[in-house]
């Protein structure tokens, strides 16, 4: 596949004046995008950034984020993407551990950078997307204006590091996952291939570009295919429907909470979404009721898919072929998936165990963590920590995270199963299930529930009874808490650990 920088240059040559990227009022053709990326790469080079140097991006979804991302990639730098909502301690730890040489940040993040800069000996350059030079930071826009648009491409091999995201996990410090040019480009190719993205598509998303799903699976997969990519700065259900209508989007890629919020919008039917051919859901289990309601409301289809930061897209239901609701589909090209027991023995179809993945898109390892690597990459397979099964046809079903499993009275309860039951309730918009301590049973199931707008508020007893009609009594919640909203990560995953 070559490097990511080579990929973008090929896109500019192949697709030229076709619209590549739309963010709010800004619109760039493939040629214009590549020219801006070249200017960014040349600017970073002029500031002393070299191949292998870490460049931290503290940027929300924006033109600047895309340009900085690909500008760093073109010169062989390693992209270290961070969430702009991170606080000083989080940024200090990750930038220090990554050994960042440069950071490109929005103005709002500059006070934190100034506060922690003395504790980051490797940090030499601070760049801001704000107006003018400020707080010891160079202006990104001025640097682009002063740079030339000739290609700054630095040759990179498949095994050269490119992307350095930190996974939060459930305990301990975040781990830096080392992804290579080969990992990223082949996964972008696999993503475009499995979802049949082509130059006639308009792909719309609000997924954060600093994440592998938004940045590589969606953004780079769309670019590689020559599609037009419309990116919302942040997710808003009504603005997403407006965007689909305005841009005649054909593909919408999102996480389950986004589908739930859109389908529960009171005026959703007012928008013309007839152009929408297919949607992709990943990042967390998609409740069947949400899938059914969304497909019915917008006359489209949702292809549930599966992947992790460390693996990229690994499986998906096919665009053409059998879609199995509740399944994340079949392995992507070049990818093997199996289910194993605690002794790493492969299990037969329908038996529950841990999902493990082998693919050229799997990371090369966590930085500086040999014990974590030995555990995660045993026998050449990435151990996901996800529990699931594979059916006779090879379709994969993710049941839950190992660490999220609730053990009540000796029985295993998987939160996703409880959440499916909860979301089938006509008055519930979103729900999450967690375990809470109980003297008799060890743990019992607690339901955290967000009601639909205008719903007649059911009682906790009503909801418990509703669930008992659909799942075994030991799986049904014994406690219900009504909430205005559920805590979610930057990608939109419900954060069960915060609810716990």
PyMOL commands that set and color helices and strands:
alter all, ss='L'
color gray80, all
select helices_A, chain A and resi 4-15+30-46+63-74+88-98+107-119+140-146+181-194+212-225+237-247+256-263+268-270+288-298+370-376+378-380+402-404+415-423+460-468+496-499
alter helices_A, ss='H'
color red, helices_A
select strands_A, chain A and resi 19-23+26-29+54-58+78-81+100-105+125-128+138-139+161-163+166-167+175-180+202-205+228-231+251-254+278-281+302-308+312-316+330-331+335-340+353-359+365-366+382-390+396-401+406-408+411-413+428-438+442-451+479-482
alter strands_A, ss='S'
color yellow, strands_A
deselect
rebuild
show_as cartoon
